[in-house]
Amino acid sequence: MNNHLWFDAIGWVGAAALLVAYAMISARKWEGHSSAFQLLNVGGSLLLAANTIFYGSYPSTFVNLIWAAIAIFSIATRKRVSSG
């Protein structure tokens, strides 16, 4: 398989992860601070970032890396608050 196909697949999986996370919040199935929501945000954003780096779409890379960082910060903060 060529690189374009791999990075297209990675991008589509990342997009699906973010859309599932958003749909679950919108349907009130998950809370915004839930681990499942934040982990899908991290995973989806990193996959999309890999796709956008491959294609040279750096503004989208920036947004996705910030999106992942926010989710990681949320997870870290939640763990710190619950253990403290």
N, C-alpha and C positions, 0 to 999 in steps of 0.2 A: 504494500500500500504506500502511496506517495505521501509526502508531508502535508500537502494541501488537504487531502482527505482526512488525515489524523487531526489536524488543527480545526477543520470544519466540524468534525464530530465533537471535539473537546468544547468548542464554542457552543454548539447546540445543546450539549448536556449542561453546560453552565447556565445557559439561558433558561432551560427547562427548570433547573434547580431554583433559580431566582423567581420564576413565575409560580412554581408550586408554593414556595415560601410566602409570596405575596397573596396567593389565593387562599392559603390556610389562615392567614391573618384576616383577610377580608371576610372570610366565611365565619370568623370567630371560633375556629377550631383550635387555634394556637394563640398564645399571648406573645406580645412583642419581645418579651424578655426570655422566652422559652429557649432552651438549648437547641431544640430541633430547628427552630426558626433561624437562630443565629448561625448554627453550623451549616445550614443550607446556604445562607448568605455568604459565609466564608468560602465554602466549596465552589459555589456558583460563580462568585466574583473572581476567584483565582483562576478558574477554568476559562472564563471570558477574558481575563487579563492575558493569559497565555495565548489565546487566539488573537487578540488585538496586537500583542507584541509581534507575533509572527507576520501579521499583515501590515504592520507599521502604523496602526491607528492609535497614536499615542495619547490623544485626549481621552479616548475610551479606556485606554490602559490606566491612565491616571484616575479616572472615576472608579473603575473597578478595584484598583488597589486601595483607594480611600474607603470604598464600601466594605472591603474585607477588613481593613484596619478598624473601622467602627464596630463591626461585628466582633472582632477579637477583643477589643477594648470592653465591649459589653459583657462578653463571656468572662473575662478576667475580673471585671468589677463585680459581677454577680457572685462569682466564686469567693472573692475576698470578703464581700458583705455577708454571705451565708456562713463562712467559716469563722468570722470574727465576732 
